């Protein structure tokens, strides 16, 4: 039986602090003794470092409220630890091998793509494409057009502004956005994905900050211009059937195992297709999963397994993955060169474009423009799930979370497809 004292005890990763302290001591002792086992065991090291940095980010003022909190600190904190040799060389090389040789990043992304799409109801998937996707499209097209034009005017470059700032910001966050995008860019452009991540990750952090501030400003605009807002209602003529209903079925370990197999199989299928179709494997995987979902090809139990596995991976492995990204892919020297006045202006322009486009299209389709701008615009421009919470909280519209989830799930997948198409167009 859990005692009241146990419930009130401070926890990290769901572990009470004395046990977490013991775990950390064991891992850090092995780390500095160069006695850490290689391979999958590296995951425990990454999870502990990630949990500590995540805690710091989520407790630090300003960073937790505007810049993505734990996610940003996990990435840049681990990059600093590696850059200044605070982490032993053996640990850095072990994590590098686990990320690259073990392809942990692909394993993570496969779970997110497969589980997030199969976890939605088929009816919602179809309805979202027909009724809500145009709002997202309006925000994306306006944001990319605006940032491209401004990039051309101020000398950053039309194509560069769209590819390296506009698309990453509108890509639905880190796990389902920036990470697969960097891999796609690397393959098509022949560049190191790590160099691309160094450019696009600051855009995510700044875009997230601007999106949160703009959420608060839109809330104030709604109070001054009541005709523009439904005060938390998106549709002018409310459609109660248009909402996300999370699956409440209990965790089943065998079913979750099925989810692992299906996620990996869809990823492998995307690899096979990419040998015949000149499109990146992630894009082909998304198309395959969406078709399978839309045509009801997968039994509900298997879909539940994919969704449960996705939730498990997102809940437990995200900080660890971000540590791996920071150590392996982030170059602090290049990062300093990337943060210019031009860069900051273009990030701001992208967020403003998302507001204008989604708000305008929403109004045309019978949605309140402020709510459309918040969900279809700002919830695309922020950093995924944590960004959704921050933006909706700043806008005082937490009841719009179902629509924010559609933006994060479908919008992020759509941006991967769009990025693939634009890369082929620009080259």
N, C-alpha and C positions, 0 to 999 in steps of 0.2 A: 504493500500500500504506500502511495506517495504522501509524505508528510507535508504540512504547511511550510515548514522550513525549507524542504527540498524544492517546493514550488517557487518560493521567493528567492532562492539562491541565484546569483548571477550566472548566466550560461553563455557559452560560445559554441556555435554549431549544434545547439540543443544539448550540450554537455555541461554539467555543472563545473564551475571554474577549478576546483581542486583536481578533478580528473583531467580536464583540459590542460592544466598546468603540468601534470605528470606526463601526459602524452607529448606535450611540447618539449619538455626536458629530454625525454628519450630521443625524439627525432633530432633536436638540435645538437645533442651530445654526439649522436651517430654522424650527423652532418659534419661537425668540426673535427671529428676523429677520422673522417673519410671512411666511415664504416657503413654508409647507407647502401642497401642492396639496390641493384639497377632494375630497370624494367617497370612493371606495373606498380611496384611498391613505391615508386617515385610519386604516385598519385597522393599518397598519404602526406608526404612532405608538402606538396603543392596545396593540399586542402588546409593544412595547419597554417601555412604562411598566408594563404588566401583569406582564411577566417580572421586572422589578426588584422590584416590590412583592411578587410571589409568592415570590421568593427570600428577601426580608426576613422574610415571614411564616412560611416554612418553616424558617427558621434561628433564630427568636426563641423562647427557652424560654417555657413556659406557653402562649403563643399557639399555637405549633405543636402542642402536645400536647393542648390542651383546647378551644381556641376556633376551630378550623377552619383554622388556619395561613394559607397564602397567600391563600385565598379571601377571608377576612375582611379582611386587610390590603389586598388589591387594591381591595376596595369602599370601605373607610373611608379608606384612604390617599389614593386618588384624590379622594374627596369633600373631604378636608382640603386637598389641593393646589388644588382649584377654589375652595373656600370662602374661602381666604386669598389668592387671586389669585396663587399661585405659578406656576400655569400661565397662559400668555398668554390673553387674552380670545378671540383668533382661534382658538386651539386648542380652547378650551372650546366655542365656538359651532360649530366644524367637527365636533367629536365629537357634539354634540347633534343636529346636522342628520343625521349618519350614522346615529345610533341611532333617531331619530324619523322623519325623512324617508326614509331608506334602509331602515327597518324591519329593522335587523340583528338585533334581539332575536327577532322572529318567524321569521326565517331560521334562527337558531340553534335555537330551540325545535322547529321543524318537523323538523330533522335528528335531534334527540334523541328525540322521540316516535316517529317513524317507524322509525328505526334500532334503537332499543332493543327494540321489540316484534317487528319482523320478524327481528331477529337471534336470537331465541329459537327453539328447536325447537317445532314445533306440538304434539307430544306433551307437552312440558314445560309449555307454555302451558295446555293443557287440564287437566293433572294439578295444576298449581299452583292453578288456580281451584278445583278440587274439594277438594284435600287441604290446601293450605297457606294459601289465602286466608282461611279461617275464623280462623286464628291471628292474621293481620294485622287482620282485622275485630274480633276480641276486644280487641286492644290499642287500636285506634282508637276503638271505641265507649266503652270504659272511660275512656280518656284524655279524650275530649271531654265525656263526662257528668260526670266528676270536675272538670275545669277549669271547666265551666259552672256547676256547683253552688257551687264555692268562689268563683268570680267573683261570683256572686249574693250570697253571704254577706258577702264583704269589700267590696262596693260597686263592683266593676269592671263588673259586668253579665254576665248569663248569655250572651246572644247575642254580646256583644263579646268575651268570653273565648274562646268557641268559634271565632269567625271570625278574630280577629286574633292569637290565641296558639296555641290548640289545633291548628287545621287547618294553619297554616304549619309548625309544628314536626313534625307527622306527615306532611308533604307530600312527603318524599323528597328534601330538599336544596334547592339553589338553582336550578339550571338547569331541572330538570323539576318543581319544586315552587313555590317562592316567586315566581319570575318569571311563569309563566303564571297563578298564583293572583291576583297583584296586578292583572294585566290583566283577569281575570274580575271581580274585585271592582270595579275602576274602571268597567267597562262597566255592571254591574248596579246599583251604588250611585250612579253618577254622580259619582265622585270621581277625582282625579288618581292614577293608579297609583303615581306617585312618592311621594305622601304615604302610601300603603298600605305600600309597600316600607320606608319609614322606620320604620314600626311593627313590621313582621314580621321584618325582617332581624336585629335584636338578639335576637329570640326564637330564631332559628335558631342563633346563636352560643352563647347561654346553654344552649339545649336540647342542643346538641352537647357542651358541657362537662359538663353533668349526666349525659348518656348515657354518656360515657367513664368518669366516676367510678363510676357505677352498674354498669358492666360489670365493673370491678375488684371491687366489693362482692359481686356475684353469684358471681364466681369464688371468693371467700372463703366465701360461704354454701354453695357446693357442697362445699367441703372439710369443712365442719362437718356438713352434712346430705347425705351421699352418695346417699341415696335420691332426691334431687331432680334429680340430674344424670347425664348419660350421658358426662361428661368429653369432650365434643366430638362425641358422637353425638346427633343430634336425635331420631330415631325409636327408640322402645323396641324394636320389631321392625324391624330395619334393612331399608330398601328401596333397594338399590343403583341402581335405575333412576331414582331421583328425584334427579337432579343436573344441573347445567348443564354442557354440553360446548361450549366456545367453538369457533367455526368457525376452522380453521387454514389456510384457503385463502389463497394469496398475493394481494398487492395487485394489482389490475388497474385501470389508470387509466380505461379506457372503462367498465368496470363501475361504478366509483365515480361517474362522470358520470351513469350511469343512476340511481344512488342520489340524486343531487341533484335530478333531474327528478321522481322518484317522491315524494321528501319534499315538494317544493314543490307538487306536484299534489295530494297528500293534504291539505295545508294549504289550498289553494284550494278543494278539495272541501268541507272543513269550513266555509269561508266561504259557499259556495253554500247548503249545508244550513241554516246559521244564518239565512238569509233566510226560511226556511219553518218552521223549528223553533226555539222560544224557548230554545235552549241555546247556551252559548258555543262558538265555533268550535274551541277546543282540545279540549273534551269530545267534540264531534262527530268531530273528527279521530281521537281515540283510539279511539272506537267503530268508526269506519270501518276503521282499520288492524287492529284486533283481529278484526273480522269477516272481513276479507280474509285474514288469517293463519289463522284457525280453519277457514275454508272452502277453504284451499289455492288461492286465486285468483291468486296471484302466483308465477311461476316462481322456482326457488331462486336462479338467477343474479341476478335483480333484487333479491331479498331480501339477497343477499350485498352487492350494490352499496349498498343502503340502510344496511346495518350498517357497511360500510367507511367510508362517508361520515360516519356518526354518530361513529365512532371518530376519524376525522380532525378533525372539528369540535371534539369534546370535548378532544382532545389539544392542539390548536393555538390555538383561539379562545377558550377559557374565560377565561383571565386578561384577555384584551382585552375580552371582554364585561363582566366584572366592573368593569373600569375605566370603561367606558361607563355602567354602572349607578350607580357611585359619583358620577361627574361630573354625570350628567343627572337622576338620580332621588332621591338621598339628600340630605335636608335636615337638617343637623347641629343646627339649633335645635330642630326637632321631635323629633329623636332624643333630645336631652337631656331633653325633657319626658316622653318615653315611658318612660324607665328609672326606674321607681319601685319601692318595696318590694312593692307589690301585684303589679306586673308580674313581678318575680323569683319571688315565691311561686307565681304561676300557671304559669310556665314549669316550675318544679320539680314541681308537681302533675301537669302533663301527662305528664312523663317517668315519674313513679311510676305513673300510670294505665296507661301503655303496658306497663309491666312486669307489673302485676297482671292485666290483661285477657288479654294474650297467653300468659302463663304458665298461667293457669287454663284457658283454652280448649285450649291445647296438651296439658295433662294429660288433659282429657276425651277428646281425639282420639288418645291413644296416643303422645304426644311427651313428652320430658323437659321439665318446667316451666322449669328454668333456661335450657336451650338455646332453648326457645320464646320466653322473655322476652327473651333476647339478640337473636335473629334477627328475630322478628316484632314485638317491641316497640322495643328500643333501636336497631335498625338501620332503623326507621322514624323514630325521633325524632332521629337524628343528621343530619349534613349530607351525605348521599349517599355517594359512593365513598370519599372520604378519611375521612369519619366512620365508615364500615364498618370500614376498616382499623384506625382508632384504637380503636374499641369492642371489636373482636375481639381486638386485641392486648392491651388492658387486661384482657379476660376470659380471656386465654390460650387462645383457641379459634379460631385462624385457619382451621382446617379447615372451619369453618361458612360460609366466604365464599360458596359457591354459594347458600345460603339468604339470605344478606345481599343478594346480587344480585337475587334474586327480589323481596325487599322493596323495593329501590331502583327496580327496573324496573316491576313490576306495582303495587306499593303506591303509588308516586308518581302513576301514571296513575289509579288508583282514587280517590285523594284529590281530583284535579281534578273527577272526576265527582261525588263526594260534595259537594264545595264548591258546585258548581252547583246541586245538588238542595237543599242547606240554605239557600242564598241565596234560592231561590224559596219555600222553606217559611217563612223568617223574615220575608220582606217582605210 
